[in-house]
Structures are given as structure tokens and as C-alpha cells.
Amino acid sequence: MPRQKEKEVTLFSSVIIAILIAVVAAAIGGFEVWWINQPPPSSLSSTLLDINTATVRELTTLSGIDQATAEKIVTERPYNRTDDLVGKNIIPQATYDKIKDQIVAKQK
């Protein structure tokens, strides 16, 4: 009987250790992914988004730009100036006023 009890304790301990290893690995993996995907703090304020090359996903990070608007921005390219977004009736002036300091329209 003591031998059976010893096997059960060993099995239980092994299961607990495996669960702890899995939890720690997931936590470390999640931390690394979060850490890698974050831009350096200095580049957050200095980076301007080029409306002629930005992806739909990048454009949706701008205030007031949803998925449909971002897709329209992409399909109506190229832009000579950032205010072409208002001139081509893609976004309203109020939205443009919110994002105008965050975008550029670079030419090739």
C-alpha cells in the first residue's frame, strides 16, 4: 500500500510541475510578444504616417479613422497633400483636424 501511495504522489507532483512550467512559459512568451511589438517611446511622437503607403491597419490607428475609411483612403491614392483627404470627401474636416499633425503625403 505505501508503494501505491508513493506512485500517486509522484504522479501528482509531475502533473503540478508540468502545469507550472506551461504557465510560466505562456507568461514569458506573452511578455516577449508584448515587448517586441511595442515601438520605442521616442519613436511614438516622431513618426508620421504616410497616407500614400500606410496599410489599412496602420491607418485605423488614427483617431476617427475606421476600417471602411482606411480602405477608402487606400483606394483613392495617390495624394499630393494631406488635405486631399478632405478635398476628395474621404474624411470630414473635423477628423482631418484631429489627425493632420500625425500624417504626411510623401511623393515618389
Residue pairs with C-beta under 8 A, 6 or more apart in sequence:
39 47
48 102
48 103
48 104
49 58
49 59
49 61
49 62
49 102
49 103
49 104
50 103
50 104
50 105
50 106
51 59
51 73
51 77
51 79
51 82
51 85
51 103
51 104
51 105
52 77
52 78
52 79
52 105
52 106
52 107
52 108
53 106
54 73
55 74
56 67
56 70
56 71
56 74
57 70
59 65
59 69
59 70
59 73
59 74
60 66
60 67
60 70
62 98
62 99
62 102
62 103
63 95
63 98
63 99
64 91
64 94
64 95
64 98
64 99
65 73
65 91
65 95
65 99
69 90
69 91
72 90
73 85
73 90
73 91
76 88
76 90
78 105
78 107
79 85
79 105
80 105
80 107
81 105
82 96
82 100
82 103
82 104
82 105
83 96
83 100
84 105
85 91
85 96
86 92
86 93
86 96
